[in-house]
Amino acid sequence: MSKNILIVDDAKFMRSLLKDILSKTGYNIVGEATNGEEAVAMYKELMPDLVTMDITMPGKSGLE
């Protein structure tokens, strides 16, 4: 069974890199967010199994 993952990072390059690596290993990327506020809203909507979170982002950080 494929796990659903939400990728959260303000750097497009890093989101693309993670998406590529995780997709090639069989994970299903259900969304990409660029900041903490977007991540919270997408999490509530998508209910992923796992979230990768950048710690330092504008607005709400990954730690918040």
C-alpha positions in Angstrom: 0.0 0.0 0.0 1.3 3.4 -1.0 1.7 6.0 1.7 0.4 9.5 1.0 2.9 12.3 1.7 2.5 16.1 1.9 5.8 18.0 1.2 6.2 21.4 2.9 9.2 23.6 2.0 9.5 27.2 0.8 12.2 26.3 -1.7 10.8 24.9 -4.9 14.1 23.1 -5.6 13.8 21.1 -2.4 10.1 20.3 -2.9 11.0 19.0 -6.4 13.9 17.0 -5.1 11.9 15.3 -2.4 9.0 14.7 -4.7 11.3 13.0 -7.2 13.0 10.8 -4.6 9.9 9.8 -2.8 7.9 9.1 -6.0 10.6 6.9 -7.4 10.5 4.8 -4.2 6.7 4.2 -4.4 5.3 7.0 -2.3 2.3 9.0 -3.4 2.8 12.8 -3.1 -0.7 14.2 -2.4 0.4 17.9 -2.1 3.1 20.5 -1.8 2.9 23.5 0.5 5.2 26.6 0.6 4.6 27.7 4.2 3.2 26.6 7.5 -0.2 28.1 7.0 -0.7 26.4 3.7 0.6 23.2 5.2 -2.0 23.2 8.0 -4.9 23.8 5.5 -3.7 21.1 3.1 -3.2 18.7 6.0 -6.8 19.1 7.1 -8.0 18.6 3.5 -5.7 15.8 2.4 -5.1 13.9 5.7 -1.7 12.5 4.5 0.1 9.6 6.2 3.3 11.6 6.5 4.4 15.3 6.2 7.9 16.4 5.4 8.4 19.8 6.9 11.1 22.5 6.5 12.0 24.1 9.8 12.7 27.6 8.6 10.0 29.2 6.4 8.4 32.6 6.2 5.2 33.0 8.2 4.6 29.9 10.3 7.7 27.8 10.6 7.9 24.0 10.5 8.3 24.0 14.3 5.2 26.0 14.9 
